[in-house]
Amino acid sequence: MNSPMEDRLREALAEAGATIDTSTLRPLHGAQRSRFRVDLRLVAVAAVVVLVGVAGAVGMGGRGDVDRAVAVSPDHRQGKGEMIVFLCSKTLPKEEACQGRDVTAEETKAVGALVRQLPEVESVAFIDQAGAYEKFRREFVHNKALLDGVRAVDLPASFRLTIRDGADRDRVPQVLRGVAGIQNVMDLSSDMVADRADARPVVKAFLCGKEAHQTPCGAEQVVDGKGNFKGVKKAGKAATNAEKVAVQDLIDSLPDVESSTFVDQGAAYEDFQKSFPDNKALLDSAKVTDMPESFILTMKPEVDRSKTISRLKRQPGIAAVVNGACTADRGLLMANFGLLLPGSKVCPDGE
């Protein structure tokens, strides 16, 4: 089952790629297929958002059956690991469990007493906002823009739980569901919580698809007064084979790129199936030709990615470019600190 927290993590991973239209393009001949899991998962998640739009109200695994205050992974129901119980904060979205208010001292004390008596919990550590902020600054020392944009009061206090080996992981969030003062519970063993060690220095360039609705592909969009996307007045065009070859030639010429991989629709579809094996409705709504094609660029260490991203965005045939480091940072920020920020705040120099 998917929760609001896991849904938001998926959105954080896929925001820039989520609007990619599907395509029926022939893959480049002789191109290498990517097989590393972390990179292709973004392609799969991007495809999910596209398919939900195409298929209408396709359920993402029973969202309505999960309480909004609890996130739980279906893949790690037993086994030792950690969970974080995020407490209410007025800086978090008002539409969620806490309705835009801070946790009270009484609620904090009650939640602490409750989690300490759970038989599944081996140890408990309370992290106040100051402690969370100190940890935040250590983990994101590489991202000055993010450090400058987040204050201690922006981060919710939390309880960090160590779960006993062999314990039923499902029972913990079930017990905490609906408890006053709790914003969310994050299971850190979830597949959606990316390990920084697995985060490769990559940039992903998604190609324009058939009847594309991205403006770089030539589409004319309909937006409301707030700039929100409402539809397409005129569809754009898919990237041609010549444009794809030109993109590859450009990538080969960029000095900050260490290597590149072309992900065809077959490879994207294969990973999509592996990413959502239990969601039959979603899998039934998708086919190979629904998958976006992309180039995955492995960047040289310690380079300014914004230059490469800016150059790729201007190339004909490219619908969107995603900075993999930014999406990883957004996912970690949500998982470890309970805070979801727009890409412009995490990486203002180019997501």
Solvent accessible surface area in square Angstrom, and as a share of the most:
residue,aa,sasa,rsa
1,M,74,0.33
2,N,12,0.06
3,S,0,0.00
4,P,20,0.13
5,M,1,0.00
6,E,11,0.05
7,D,15,0.08
8,R,26,0.10
9,L,1,0.01
10,R,26,0.10
11,E,95,0.43
12,A,0,0.00
13,L,18,0.09
14,A,0,0.00
15,E,78,0.35
16,A,24,0.18
17,G,0,0.00
18,A,14,0.10
19,T,70,0.41
20,I,0,0.00
21,D,22,0.12
22,T,26,0.15
23,S,3,0.02
24,T,79,0.46
25,L,30,0.15
26,R,150,0.55
27,P,64,0.41
28,L,30,0.15
29,H,156,0.70
30,G,87,0.83
31,A,40,0.31
32,Q,128,0.57
33,R,105,0.38
34,S,3,0.02
35,R,128,0.47
36,F,47,0.19
37,R,101,0.37
38,V,49,0.28
39,D,1,0.00
40,L,6,0.03
41,R,29,0.10
42,L,10,0.05
43,V,0,0.00
44,A,0,0.00
45,V,1,0.01
46,A,0,0.00
47,A,0,0.00
48,V,2,0.01
49,V,65,0.37
50,V,13,0.07
51,L,1,0.00
52,V,45,0.26
53,G,64,0.62
54,V,103,0.59
55,A,43,0.33
56,G,40,0.39
57,A,113,0.88
58,V,23,0.13
59,G,44,0.42
60,M,11,0.05
61,G,33,0.32
62,G,32,0.31
63,R,116,0.42
64,G,80,0.77
65,D,126,0.65
66,V,9,0.05
67,D,48,0.25
68,R,116,0.42
69,A,4,0.03
70,V,0,0.00
71,A,4,0.03
72,V,5,0.03
73,S,3,0.02
74,P,41,0.26
75,D,86,0.44
76,H,57,0.25
77,R,117,0.43
78,Q,129,0.57
79,G,22,0.21
80,K,114,0.48
81,G,19,0.19
82,E,62,0.28
83,M,1,0.00
84,I,3,0.01
85,V,0,0.00
86,F,4,0.02
87,L,0,0.00
88,C,6,0.04
89,S,3,0.02
90,K,129,0.55
91,T,55,0.32
92,L,9,0.04
93,P,45,0.28
94,K,141,0.60
95,E,114,0.51
96,E,8,0.03
97,A,46,0.35
98,C,4,0.02
99,Q,125,0.55
100,G,19,0.18
101,R,92,0.34
102,D,66,0.34
103,V,31,0.18
104,T,61,0.35
105,A,80,0.62
106,E,130,0.59
107,E,31,0.14
108,T,27,0.16
109,K,162,0.69
110,A,60,0.46
111,V,0,0.00
112,G,2,0.02
113,A,61,0.48
114,L,37,0.18
115,V,0,0.00
116,R,137,0.50
117,Q,130,0.58
118,L,10,0.05
119,P,89,0.56
120,E,15,0.07
121,V,8,0.05
122,E,79,0.36
123,S,56,0.36
124,V,33,0.19
125,A,52,0.40
126,F,92,0.38
127,I,37,0.19
128,D,69,0.36
129,Q,62,0.27
130,A,69,0.53
131,G,28,0.27
132,A,7,0.05
133,Y,52,0.20
134,E,106,0.48
135,K,47,0.20
136,F,0,0.00
137,R,96,0.35
138,R,148,0.54
139,E,52,0.24
140,F,0,0.00
141,V,111,0.64
142,H,105,0.47
143,N,15,0.08
144,K,146,0.62
145,A,40,0.31
146,L,1,0.00
147,L,17,0.09
148,D,100,0.52
149,G,47,0.46
150,V,5,0.03
151,R,148,0.54
152,A,32,0.25
153,V,79,0.45
154,D,21,0.11
155,L,0,0.00
156,P,3,0.02
157,A,14,0.11
158,S,6,0.04
159,F,5,0.02
160,R,48,0.17
161,L,0,0.00
162,T,30,0.17
163,I,0,0.00
164,R,109,0.40
165,D,115,0.59
166,G,49,0.47
167,A,14,0.11
168,D,66,0.34
169,R,2,0.01
170,D,17,0.09
171,R,89,0.32
172,V,0,0.00
173,P,1,0.01
174,Q,86,0.38
175,V,49,0.28
176,L,0,0.00
177,R,85,0.31
178,G,59,0.56
179,V,41,0.24
180,A,62,0.48
181,G,2,0.02
182,I,3,0.02
183,Q,5,0.02
184,N,1,0.01
185,V,1,0.00
186,M,5,0.02
187,D,2,0.01
188,L,35,0.17
189,S,35,0.22
190,S,8,0.05
191,D,75,0.39
192,M,13,0.06
193,V,24,0.14
194,A,16,0.12
195,D,84,0.44
196,R,97,0.35
197,A,92,0.72
198,D,78,0.40
199,A,35,0.27
200,R,117,0.43
201,P,51,0.32
202,V,4,0.02
203,V,0,0.00
204,K,8,0.03
205,A,0,0.00
206,F,0,0.00
207,L,3,0.01
208,C,2,0.01
209,G,0,0.00
210,K,118,0.50
211,E,119,0.54
212,A,0,0.00
213,H,35,0.16
214,Q,10,0.04
215,T,82,0.48
216,P,79,0.50
217,C,14,0.08
218,G,49,0.47
219,A,7,0.06
220,E,80,0.36
221,Q,66,0.29
222,V,70,0.40
223,V,79,0.45
224,D,48,0.25
225,G,88,0.85
226,K,181,0.77
227,G,52,0.50
228,N,75,0.38
229,F,97,0.40
230,K,131,0.56
231,G,22,0.21
232,V,59,0.34
233,K,160,0.68
234,K,119,0.51
235,A,46,0.36
236,G,8,0.08
237,K,167,0.71
238,A,26,0.20
239,A,3,0.02
240,T,74,0.43
241,N,73,0.37
242,A,76,0.59
243,E,51,0.23
244,K,0,0.00
245,V,74,0.42
246,A,40,0.31
247,V,0,0.00
248,Q,43,0.19
249,D,86,0.44
250,L,21,0.10
251,I,2,0.01
252,D,101,0.52
253,S,79,0.51
254,L,23,0.12
255,P,103,0.65
256,D,33,0.17
257,V,19,0.11
258,E,104,0.47
259,S,61,0.39
260,S,31,0.20
261,T,15,0.09
262,F,6,0.03
263,V,0,0.00
264,D,16,0.08
265,Q,12,0.06
266,G,22,0.21
267,A,0,0.00
268,A,0,0.00
269,Y,39,0.15
270,E,58,0.26
271,D,8,0.04
272,F,0,0.00
273,Q,77,0.34
274,K,116,0.49
275,S,22,0.14
276,F,10,0.04
277,P,90,0.56
278,D,123,0.64
279,N,18,0.09
280,K,146,0.62
281,A,59,0.46
282,L,0,0.00
283,L,40,0.20
284,D,95,0.49
285,S,35,0.23
286,A,11,0.09
287,K,121,0.51
288,V,64,0.37
289,T,49,0.29
290,D,12,0.06
291,M,0,0.00
292,P,1,0.01
293,E,2,0.01
294,S,0,0.00
295,F,0,0.00
296,I,2,0.01
297,L,0,0.00
298,T,26,0.15
299,M,1,0.01
300,K,86,0.37
301,P,97,0.61
302,E,177,0.80
303,V,42,0.24
304,D,68,0.35
305,R,39,0.14
306,S,25,0.16
307,K,138,0.58
308,T,4,0.02
309,I,2,0.01
310,S,50,0.32
311,R,87,0.32
312,L,0,0.00
313,K,102,0.43
314,R,157,0.57
315,Q,25,0.11
316,P,81,0.51
317,G,7,0.07
318,I,2,0.01
319,A,7,0.06
320,A,19,0.15
321,V,4,0.02
322,V,0,0.00
323,N,9,0.05
324,G,6,0.06
325,A,35,0.28
326,C,0,0.00
327,T,6,0.04
328,A,11,0.09
329,D,3,0.02
330,R,8,0.03
331,G,3,0.03
332,L,10,0.05
333,L,0,0.00
334,M,2,0.01
335,A,0,0.00
336,N,28,0.14
337,F,6,0.02
338,G,5,0.05
339,L,12,0.06
340,L,45,0.22
341,L,23,0.12
342,P,65,0.41
343,G,1,0.01
344,S,77,0.50
345,K,112,0.47
346,V,0,0.00
347,C,16,0.10
348,P,84,0.53
349,D,92,0.48
350,G,14,0.13
351,E,28,0.13
